[in-house]
Amino acid sequence: MRALCVLVPAFMIACAQDPQPPQATADTAAGLPAATGADGAPTAVPTVTAQIGPDSPFAEGAPRPSREPDVIYVPTPEPVVDAMLNLAKVREGDVLYDLGSGDGRIPIAAAQRFGVRAVGIDINPVRVREANANAEAAGVTDLVTFKEADLFREDISQASVVTLYLLQSLNVKLRPKLLAELKPGTRIVSHAFDMADQWTPEATQEVDGTRIYLWTVPAR
């Protein structure tokens, strides 16, 4: 059997899981190889529901993305957001970039908790609209900016902290850009997915049924 994803009335993605780990399904659906652990087995991640497509209240009149997004939007749970910011040791003076920022919860939380400047990058204009509305509601529009852009093309050199919730294969693809553009000492934190055998994390942490990973850009 395979994991079956269906639409339900609340406009949510619901995945009925069988013995095949859900991440193998998520990667395959994106046309990418499944993420695997050190033992070669598929890496499982929590199944989370998320609003999608034209049923979003922010979708009316929005243009289509410049290209198909690499992943389905899945929000990071708030306890994981807090843990990611703590693991990165976000502090006054940092500039945080969230690559694939969705509804903006990580940049907004960073601005609220630490008063830092934060930038979210997402290729989906609906998600950017939603993130801007959330930043306005949170009162942090003076600190937070959301850009409709391709995270693989956007300049991220100003970041001192980068947060990710992509796929392992996308993390690996992004790694050369991270090392080339980011300053030494920049901290990178990823939710659920590591960088395979391309870059060993210096710290990992279990939180809310998932795992987060930390890397620091080395001196050149």
C-alpha positions as CSV (number, residue, x, y, z in Angstrom):
1,M,0.0,0.0,0.0
2,R,1.0,3.6,-0.5
3,A,0.2,6.7,1.6
4,L,-3.0,8.2,0.2
5,C,-3.4,12.0,0.1
6,V,-7.0,13.3,-0.4
7,L,-8.7,16.7,-0.1
8,V,-11.2,17.0,2.7
9,P,-14.0,19.6,3.2
10,A,-11.9,21.9,5.3
11,F,-9.6,22.5,2.3
12,M,-6.8,20.6,4.0
13,I,-4.4,18.0,2.9
14,A,-5.0,14.7,4.8
15,C,-2.6,11.9,4.5
16,A,-3.7,8.4,5.6
17,Q,-0.4,6.7,6.4
18,D,0.4,3.0,5.9
19,P,3.7,1.2,6.6
20,Q,5.5,3.4,3.9
21,P,7.0,6.4,5.7
22,P,5.3,9.7,4.6
23,Q,8.5,11.4,3.5
24,A,9.1,8.9,0.8
25,T,5.7,9.9,-0.6
26,A,6.3,13.7,-0.2
27,D,9.6,13.5,-2.0
28,T,8.3,11.3,-4.8
29,A,5.3,13.7,-5.3
30,A,7.7,16.5,-5.8
31,G,9.6,14.5,-8.4
32,L,12.7,14.2,-6.2
33,P,14.5,11.3,-4.5
34,A,13.2,10.3,-1.1
35,A,15.1,11.5,1.9
36,T,17.0,8.8,3.7
37,G,18.8,8.3,7.0
38,A,22.3,7.0,7.7
39,D,21.0,3.4,7.4
40,G,19.5,4.1,4.0
41,A,15.9,3.9,5.2
42,P,13.4,6.6,4.2
43,T,13.3,9.4,6.8
44,A,9.8,9.8,8.3
45,V,8.4,13.3,9.2
46,P,5.2,14.2,10.9
47,T,2.1,14.5,8.8
48,V,0.8,18.0,9.1
49,T,-2.3,19.5,7.4
50,A,-2.1,22.8,5.5
51,Q,-4.4,25.1,3.5
52,I,-3.8,24.9,-0.2
53,G,-4.6,26.4,-3.5
54,P,-7.5,28.7,-4.5
55,D,-9.4,28.0,-1.3
56,S,-7.0,30.2,0.7
57,P,-8.6,33.5,1.7
58,F,-5.5,35.2,0.2
59,A,-5.8,33.6,-3.2
60,E,-8.4,35.9,-4.8
61,G,-6.8,37.9,-7.6
62,A,-3.3,36.6,-6.8
63,P,-1.1,35.9,-9.8
64,R,0.3,32.4,-10.3
65,P,3.8,31.7,-9.1
66,S,6.6,32.4,-11.6
67,R,7.2,28.6,-11.6
68,E,5.8,25.6,-9.8
69,P,6.8,25.6,-6.1
70,D,9.3,22.9,-5.1
71,V,7.3,21.7,-2.1
72,I,3.7,21.7,-0.8
73,Y,3.3,24.3,1.9
74,V,3.4,22.7,5.3
75,P,3.5,25.0,8.4
76,T,6.2,24.5,11.1
77,P,4.5,23.9,14.5
78,E,5.0,26.8,16.9
79,P,7.1,24.7,19.4
80,V,9.4,23.8,16.5
81,V,9.7,27.5,15.5
82,D,10.8,28.4,19.0
83,A,13.2,25.6,19.2
84,M,14.8,26.5,15.8
85,L,15.3,30.1,16.9
86,N,16.8,28.9,20.2
87,L,19.1,26.4,18.5
88,A,20.3,29.1,16.2
89,K,20.9,31.4,19.2
90,V,19.2,34.3,17.6
91,R,20.2,37.5,19.3
92,E,20.1,41.3,18.9
93,G,21.7,42.4,15.7
94,D,21.0,39.2,13.7
95,V,19.3,39.2,10.3
96,L,17.2,36.1,9.7
97,Y,16.3,34.8,6.3
98,D,13.6,32.1,6.1
99,L,13.8,30.3,2.7
100,G,10.3,29.1,1.8
101,S,8.6,31.3,4.4
102,G,5.0,30.2,4.0
103,D,2.7,32.1,6.3
104,G,5.7,34.0,7.8
105,R,5.6,32.5,11.2
106,I,9.4,32.1,11.6
107,P,10.4,35.7,10.6
108,I,7.5,37.1,12.7
109,A,8.4,35.1,15.7
110,A,12.1,36.2,15.4
111,A,11.0,39.8,15.2
112,Q,8.6,39.5,18.2
113,R,11.0,37.5,20.4
114,F,14.3,39.1,19.6
115,G,13.6,42.4,17.8
116,V,15.7,41.3,14.9
117,R,15.2,42.1,11.2
118,A,13.8,39.2,9.3
119,V,13.2,38.4,5.6
120,G,10.9,35.7,4.3
121,I,11.3,34.4,0.7
122,D,8.6,32.4,-1.0
123,I,7.8,31.8,-4.6
124,N,4.0,31.6,-4.1
125,P,2.3,35.1,-4.1
126,V,-0.6,33.7,-2.0
127,R,1.8,32.8,0.8
128,V,3.5,36.2,0.6
129,R,0.1,37.9,0.9
130,E,-0.8,35.8,3.9
131,A,2.6,36.4,5.5
132,N,2.3,40.2,5.1
133,A,-1.2,40.1,6.6
134,N,0.2,38.1,9.6
135,A,3.1,40.5,10.0
136,E,0.7,43.4,10.1
137,A,-1.6,41.7,12.7
138,A,1.5,41.0,14.8
139,G,2.7,44.6,14.6
140,V,6.2,43.8,13.2
141,T,6.0,45.3,9.6
142,D,8.8,47.6,10.6
143,L,11.1,44.6,11.1
144,V,9.8,41.9,8.7
145,T,9.9,41.8,4.9
146,F,8.4,39.1,2.7
147,K,9.6,38.7,-0.9
148,E,8.0,36.8,-3.7
149,A,11.1,35.3,-5.2
150,D,12.9,32.0,-6.1
151,L,15.0,31.1,-3.0
152,F,17.6,29.6,-5.3
153,R,18.1,32.9,-7.1
154,E,17.6,35.5,-4.4
155,D,20.6,37.2,-2.7
156,I,20.8,36.0,0.9
157,S,24.3,37.4,1.7
158,Q,22.9,39.7,4.4
159,A,21.7,36.8,6.6
160,S,23.3,35.9,9.8
161,V,20.7,33.2,10.5
162,V,18.9,31.1,7.8
163,T,15.9,28.8,8.5
164,L,14.7,26.0,6.2
165,Y,11.8,23.6,6.0
166,L,12.3,22.1,2.5
167,L,13.3,18.5,1.5
168,Q,16.7,16.8,2.0
169,S,17.2,16.9,-1.8
170,L,16.5,20.6,-1.9
171,N,18.8,21.3,1.1
172,V,21.6,19.5,-0.8
173,K,20.9,21.5,-3.9
174,L,20.9,24.7,-1.8
175,R,24.1,23.9,0.0
176,P,26.6,25.4,-2.5
177,K,24.6,28.7,-2.5
178,L,24.6,28.8,1.3
179,L,28.4,28.3,1.5
180,A,29.1,30.7,-1.3
181,E,26.9,33.6,-0.3
182,L,26.7,33.5,3.5
183,K,29.3,35.0,5.8
184,P,31.4,32.7,8.0
185,G,29.6,32.2,11.3
186,T,26.1,32.3,9.8
187,R,23.9,29.7,11.5
188,I,21.6,27.5,9.4
189,V,18.7,25.6,11.0
190,S,16.5,23.1,9.2
191,H,13.3,21.5,10.3
192,A,13.0,17.8,9.7
193,F,15.6,17.4,6.9
194,D,19.4,17.3,7.0
195,M,21.8,17.5,4.1
196,A,22.5,13.8,3.6
197,D,26.2,13.0,3.5
198,Q,27.0,16.4,2.0
199,W,27.2,18.3,5.3
200,T,27.2,16.8,8.8
201,P,25.2,18.9,11.3
202,E,27.0,20.2,14.3
203,A,23.9,19.8,16.5
204,T,20.5,18.1,16.3
205,Q,17.5,18.3,18.6
206,E,14.3,16.4,19.0
207,V,11.3,18.6,19.5
208,D,7.5,18.0,19.1
209,G,8.0,14.6,17.4
210,T,10.4,15.8,14.8
211,R,14.1,16.8,14.5
212,I,15.9,20.0,13.8
213,Y,19.5,20.4,12.5
214,L,22.1,23.1,12.9
215,W,25.1,24.0,10.8
216,T,27.5,27.0,10.9
217,V,29.1,28.4,7.8
218,P,32.9,27.8,8.2
219,A,35.7,30.2,7.7
220,R,36.9,30.5,4.1
